Amino acid sequence: MTAFVRIGGVAHHVAVDGSGPVCVLAAGLGLSWFDWDPVLPHLAPHRTVVRFDRPGHGLSAPAAAEPTAAGEAHRIAALLDALGHRGPVTVAGHSVAGFHAEAFARLHPGRTAALVLVDGSVEEHPRPSRTTAGSRALAAVLCAAGVPAALGPAVRRLAVRHDPTPTALIRRVYGTSRVLRGTLLENARYGTVAAGLLALRERHPLPPGLPVTVLAAPDGSARWERRQRALARRLGARYEAVEPSGHLVMRDRPDAVARAILRTGQVAE
């Protein structure tokens, strides 16, 4: 099922596939629901898979407010409400969406069955942004120059190599000013969202016994592996290095991502 649901007055694109216990897949900065496509065949026979686009991403409408860690956590909860899913879910977040997934687990512990961070962002000392005026001005200039339509799809193809997504769909998503603006806004708010998550860690502990998995793609970087291992220790999580894989683990190693989600042993509601 593909549909649009309104959250905070903003139309959110959502895709629901499969059956069984619910898992929510949240994509990283500038990515779309279809970036989880390779994982779907592994999960849909066993799980109800919910994929969605945040405002300014994929096919969702532009953002009505600047993102925060708590706001993104509540967005996931509101999405589940709109879909009629009230019970605990497994939530998986890739890259910056790892912040959102962890925030959801902390702010909605009764609705969280398991947490999976897929090469999630790590910021030990984030610098909150004071303003997004610069990114908004840059977006306005680029959009006025027609950059999204002219270069957006090509940039996507360069960033995601060997991408099987149909060209027409890439153009529909990445040829728009909406997605450029949404990506630049999230990027500008990255430090603020990271700082917000650190604050949540101080006030909202994870549920006792919550299954947490940190899937990391070190890709030869000892420093990145150390930071991911440190994150796993801090969260009391199972650590797994996924090799070979680049940052887009769900595309490079969908089997590993699916195993981490299915390993939780979540049972039907």
Steps between C-alpha positions, in 0.01 A plus 500: 500500500619847411321799647530852634421583862488846654718564803511851637325621188770354272430220251738209565556229243496152652532147361380195696584146390490149643331366809585416858662709774571857394840645418561861399787582263625860504747607230796734531553855382377560147387141450154364420271211585623300202853490639370221724374299200779238517405415861132454423512143358682387815256664742154505340435124544551546876425864585264784419753741354428873530715734291439873489644824370570782740385848390701621203613146418370247250143587413407673826402867511746769615574540869276730704755522784870445553591148615587413860585169664176495699299620203624216281425247774146631531466494120559125500244457778245714313560302182432175682185650650378603155557144375322347798808331648481541878722218622881486538703516179858445394642827374807509275674825412773548242766771534344820645170316545681299766459813716126494430464127570685523831297806600182304428616216724572746781183706472262214412645205693168318522473501121853374435568129463856533368742759363735449205750769400625449144839672475339770709643846543719552807570842651678510834527881509243646260482867418139622484429728208394853589307563181396335177492827310813413305366166379167655408673774302718245321195289419320805359793586274547143374129452437470833319787389276318176416766282658266229637349419161832529318731319741296338777455158336863492387624578853284220634646256247853604601425466870329160468695284260341204323157634593223286344231761573315592179622822340148645491467458876842654564396803293164522677673518839841657447408738221293709742583811699304347789754223559799732462351738757412215735847347483676832559271579793565165669871537440498847658317364805724196539696633798185618675330163461813322626518728804130441564558125507784536751264698724236227469756240606543685828128511581344201327670161541439222254249239616667232716589196294424667166676310217732753335728427204769723353576396143816675381670521163861583594613471136863502611466793741632406844381833641143445381500149643623630837221758508237244407627258763490781758141573402411134546658497847315815599167352393570152633457379143612204297772615260540358152743612230347445156773432248528547215264796494496872443290747697182393320492169684137433409601500133837328533402240759122478529537150644694632799246775567211254480674255734550772759131590489373142501739402777294701749251213520207742505168317502168596347278743689 
